[in-house]
């Protein structure tokens, strides 16, 4: 497995919808950085891996669902950088393993299953103590890499390559958004598209992350966050929920622009941006950057699930 990471390329999207709206539309292709450890997952893992190495930990333990991009990336990163990895999976074991967990096992991860009630306690001292007693000295990374190390890594996603007015990103835990907001110039604005139903609750999570980071002493590009907003209308029923309209949009976007997008995160944000362009949400002359956060491995499992449902 290659240790080589490439700088994410910037790709212009020549869309009739964007031309009609009078905006320039670009995609930051984080999905192309590395075959297995890419997207925002790499940025959220980077400083967790460095801290684990500095503190002489040899084992990483983290959490996720059965189709988790984070579990997939952590397993691959552990193999790349010489860590033993343990993945605590929500729910019961299901055999045969799906493509996500099969890949993770091939990279050497040890899978441990917790029932949903216990899994909900994953961020409590009690469960952490239980895991330390069971597995010994392990470096625990929260689900999705959602801690201040994760925020720190995400401050490095946006660089000064081109001045954009709006940076658009899908939003799950808000860690990626928080890092981006801390890295933008005054006058730039981040727009987040929650992939969860009723995603407005994330506003408080974002404020907490920003406050905690700015008081942590960790490096920040700027002393105050840029402006941001949540657009909560494009969740398509909730986390990991899709419908025919979203699937058709994803397929057409890929065919027209040569950009594969994942159904759980990026597709919902891309769909939302295109719909807002039609509505005149943006001003003529605006420059938009859409952050492709990777996660394409999840499409295989999602398509298998959809095929099973269609046969019922």
N, C-alpha and C positions, 0 to 999 in steps of 0.2 A: 504494500500500500504506500502510495507516494506521500512524502512529507512536504511536497511543494504546494504552496498556496499562491494563487494569482490575484492580482488586483482586480476587483470587480469592474467589468466594462460598463460603459454607459451607452445605451442604445436608444436612438430616437424612434418614436412611434409615429409613422406617417399615416395618420387616421383622418378620414373625411370628417368625422365628428369633431376632432380637435381643430382641424382647419376651419370648419364652419364656426366654431366657438372663438376662433382667433387666438388660440393658445399654442405654445410649444410643449410637447409631451415627450418625456424621456423616462426610461426604466433603468434603475441601478440593478445590475444583474448579480446580486449576491449568490444566486444559485450556481454560478459558474466558477466560484472561487476554488472549489475542491470537489472531487467526485462524491465524497461521503460526509465530510465535515464542512458544511457550507451554510449559506444563509445567515440569518441572525443567530442561529444556534452556535456558530463558531465564536461570534463576538461575545455571547453570553457565557461561553465556556472558558474563553481565553484566560481571564484573570483568576478564575477559580482553579484552573490547572496550574497556573504560576504559583498561587498561594499554597496549593497542596505540595508542589515540588519544593518550595522554599521551606516548608515545615516538615519535610521528609516523610510525608505520607506516601504509602505505596498503593493504597486502595481508595477508590472513589465509590461512593454510594449515592444513588439518586433515585428519583421517583418519576412515574409516568403511567399513562394508559397503555393499552395493548397496541395502539397504533402511533405511539409518541415519536415525533421527530427528535425530541430531546434524548430519549433512550437510544435511538438509532445513532445520533451524533456522538453521545457520550461513550457508547461502546466502541465506535470507530476511533475516537480521540484517545481513549485508553489504550487501544492497540497501537496507535501511532506513537504515543509518547511514553509507553512503558508502565502504565498503571493497570493494576487489577481493577475490574469494575463489577459492581453489584447493582442491579436494577430492581427496585421494589415496584411491582406492577399492581395496579388497582384491579381488584376482582379475582376471579378464579382462573386457574390454568385451563386453557382450551387447546386441545391437540387435534390435528397437527398445528404447529405454530404458524401464525400469519407471516407474511413476507418481512414485516418490520422486525418482529422478534426473532425470526430465523436468521436474519442478517446480524442482529445484535449478538446472538449466541455464537455465530461463526467468528465474530470478532473477540470472543472470549468472555462475554459478560455472564455473570451468574444471575439467573432470574429467581426472584422471591415474590410470592403472591400474598397480598393482604386483602382481607374482605373489606368491603366499602366502608364499613363503620370504623374499622381501625385505620384505614387509609386517610379518612378525614382528619385524623389526629397527627398527620405527617409533620406538621410544623410545631408540635408541642414538645417540651423538654422530656415528657414521660416517654414518648415514642422514640425520641433520639437516644435516651438512656437505654431503652430496650434493645435498639439496634446496635449500640456500642457494645453492650454486654454479649449480644449474639455473635457479632462479627469482629469484635476487637476494635482497634484504632482505625477508624475509617474517616475519610474526609467527606462530609455530607454536603452535597449540592442540592438546593431546593428544586422542586419540580419546575422544569422549564428554564433552569438557571436564573431564577427570579430572586436575585439578591443584589447587594450593592456592587459586588464584583461584576455581575451581569450588566448592571447599568453602566459601569465604567467602560466595559468593552463596547457597549452600544454608542458611547460618545465618539467612537472612532469610525462609525459607519459613514457619516457624511463628511466629505472633505470640501476643499475650496475649488473643486474642479470646474464648476460652473455655478453662477449665481442663480438660484431658483427662488421663486416667490413662495411656493407651497411644496412641502414634502409630505407625501401621502404614504401611509403604512397601515397594514392590517394590525389589529390589536387583540391580544389574548390576555396576558398578565399585565401588560402596560410597561414592562421592563424596557423593551426596545424603544417605545415612544419616549420614555423618560430620558434615555440616553441621547436620543436624537434632539429632543427639546433643549438639552443642556449644551448641544454642540452647534446650534444655529446662530447666525448673526441677527442682530436687531433688525426688525423689518421682515424677516422670514417667518413663516407660519407652518406648524406641523398639523396635519389633519389625520386623525386616527379613525379607523373603521372597525369597531368591535365585532368580533365574529361570534360573540355570545348574545343570547337574547337578553333584552333589558340591560344593555351594556352601559347605561348611564352611571351605574354604580362605580365604574372604573375611574370616574373623575376624582373621587376621594383617594383611591389607590395611587393615582398619578401624583396628586399633591403630596401624599405621604412619602412616596419614593423620591420626589424632588427635594423635599425638605430634609429627609434623612441623608440623602447624598451630599447636599450642600453643607451640612453640619458635620459630615463624617471625616473631613480632612483629606479625602481622596481627591485626586486632581480633576478639575473641571475646566473645560475650555473657556467658559465665561462665568462670571459671578452670579448671574441671574438667568433663569430660563427664558427662552423665547415664548411667544404666544402659541397656543395650541387649542384645538377643539376636537370633540368627538362627534362623529356622524353615525348614529345608531340604527339606521334604517335598512341596513343591507346584511343582516345576519342570516337570512334565509331559513329562519326557524330555530336557530341556535347553533351551538358548537357542533361541528362535524355533521351538520344537516345540509343537505343539498336538494335541489329539485331539477326538473328537466330544463328549466329556463337557464339556470346557472351552468349546467353541464353543456348545453348548446352554446352559450356565450363563450365558455372556456375553449371549446373545440374550434369555434369560429375565430377567436382571437389568436389561437396558436397557428391556425392555417394562414391567416392574413398577415401576421407579423413575425412568425417564426419564434415565438416565445411561449414555451410550455409553462403553465401555471397550475398551482395546486388548488384543489377544490375547497380545502378547509380554511385557508387564510387568504392567499394572494388573489384568487379568483373573485372573492367577495369584494375586496378593495378595488380591483380593476373594474368590476361591474359598477360599483358605486361611483367611481370617478367618471366613467363614461356616461352614466345616467345624469350626474350633476352637470356635466358639460352640456348635455342636451337641454337642461333646465336653465342654462345661463348663470349657474352658480359662480363661475369664475369670470374675471374681467378680461376683456380683449388685451392681448399683449402679455398675459401672465405666462410664467414658465413653471411647469409642474414636473416634479420628480416623483416617480412611483418606485417604492422600494420593494424589490422582489426578494422576499425573505426565505426562499428555498422551499423545502418540504415536499419536493416532488415525489420522494419515495412513498409518501402516504397515498398517492393516487392509485397505486396498484391494489393496496388493501381496500380502499374505498370502492374501487370498481368491482372487486370481488364481492363485497358486502351488497352492493346494489344489484349485482347479478343474482345473488341468493334471494334477495327480497322480491325481485321480479318474477322468480319461479314459484313463489308461494301462492 
